[in-house]
Amino acid sequence: MTSERFRVMGVVNVTPDSFSDGGLYLDPRAAVAHGLLLESEGADILDVGGESTRPGALPVAAAEELRRVVPVIERLIAEGARAQISVDTSKAVVAAAALSAGATLVNDVTALRGDPEIAGVIADRGADCCLMHMLGDPRTMQQDPRYEDVVSDVKAFLEERLAHAVAAGIAEDRIMLDPGIGFGKTVAHNLALLRRLNELVALGRPLVIGTSRKSFIGRITGRDVDDRLAGTIATNVLAYERGARVFRVHDVAPVVDALNVAAATVSASWTPKTTTSSTR
Ligand code: HH2
């Protein structure tokens, strides 16, 4: 049985070109302050990334990615961050440096396919990892993506990647899986994955979901990227109810509130918190 506990992963993008917050936290001090703010809002994990994976994004050289993420991770640790630090990278050299700086989770959107060395780094360091599904690569992934059946195809992919990771020496209980919402998927593909998430829960590993501010929410609501919080919350609550347990979001405080209410409803138990008004 899936436990009711959930974790929220706050996004810390140290990039000039991320799709929703590109350029806002390129200065390491701004990125660290943002990470600490997300932690104070309830983030259990801070996902520090130095390369955008938005559709059409061009690859970033390892040296530049290292320059962006390592100082931010070092300073988050120095500032006493209690959240788990994750590095959003597909490069072994970046993962290794981030783990040395204090990260303990590698979030690899290529599911260990981008760099043959990365699995060994994660295994040797005993780190956690997240393996995500993506069709193609960010440059081409939104050009007419097709599946036999998107949920079965993503499930088979994640099952194969899980076996690959374990064969490479990564402990199975350190692995999380992610269907990769928006990575080579149409609106209909994303909705099918969210609707049938329970089929992926059957793989037996915690599921990570990243819908935050993504374009399929804009296509449904007609809202611009800065105005997709309501749609983000709707998808996260539904994903929670269907068994996802880690939620990667930009807007931590409102999503934590929504998931606390969802979890209380599902489990019929909660920890009371005081409010300033006592009316109903
Ligand atoms: N989505 C993005 C980046 N990394 N990692 C996981 N595991 N799951 C996701 O859904 C996911 C991810 C894209 O969001 P963002 O980081 O805000 O944008 P960009 O790639 O443009 O930096």
Boltz pocket constraint, residues with backbone or C-beta under 6 A from the ligand:
constraints:
  - pocket:
      binder: B
      contacts: [[A, 11], [A, 13], [A, 15], [A, 17], [A, 18], [A, 19], [A, 20], [A, 49], [A, 51], [A, 52], [A, 53], [A, 54], [A, 88], [A, 107], [A, 108], [A, 109], [A, 130], [A, 132], [A, 178], [A, 180], [A, 181], [A, 208], [A, 209], [A, 210], [A, 211], [A, 212], [A, 248]]
      max_distance: 6.0
